[in-house]
Amino acid sequence: MKKFVSLVLILFLLASAIPCFAQEVDSTNVQLIPLVPPTTFFSFASDTFHSGPTFTGFGGTGTFSSKAEVDLMVDLNDDNYGGTVSFLSNLNLKAEAYDYQVYYIGSQYLHVWKVYAEMTFTHVNPGVINADILGIGFKEGVLTSWSPNSYTLGETMTLQDSQSADQSIYMNSLPLLKGIGVPQEYLDNSRDLAFTFTNVRSATSNGNPNNLVNISKEGIFKDDWKAEGSFSASASLK
């Protein structure tokens, strides 16, 4: 009988304590975790420009440019489902390669340049004034080409840069990007980008196998050239 009374007493005490425990949590004082804006991603696929090459290089210089019409994809929610917007855009890019080095690796050659570049993506909207979307620039990107010899480019190249390696890189949220909810502060950190170049060829026949582009020992393009290309970039608030 004593054991039974003790058990009833314990259950009674526990039941009596439940309201006390509940009172310790005041829902009006719960601090919500602030929503951190996700990383924003940008990209376009290779050969979305149907009226010519994505990139054009100029013989006798280290410069190349783009005036391609591309489908710029903007992913607003950190690679989660949904949240992706596509803009038909003009890419206006100007770049100059400098500080050339070449490395013999095995039986191949790796050509490396630093690159200064500026670019703007502008929405193409027939019948309406075009609106700028995104501006990017940097002073110390890197251009690479993997090729069979020291005096030509290979069929592919890469152009890349990131904030960790180059503090000069910037991304500007222009009016249309701000209009879809990406203010400037969302692009103020962890900025990175990469272009791939494919089908890199001399613009005219030069007698090389596969029409590979000639370069000088200083890394100057000897031929006008053209290439297709793709693009990926990201930036975040923190």
Salt bridges, closest charged atoms under 4 A:
GLU140 OE2 - LYS114 NZ 3.51
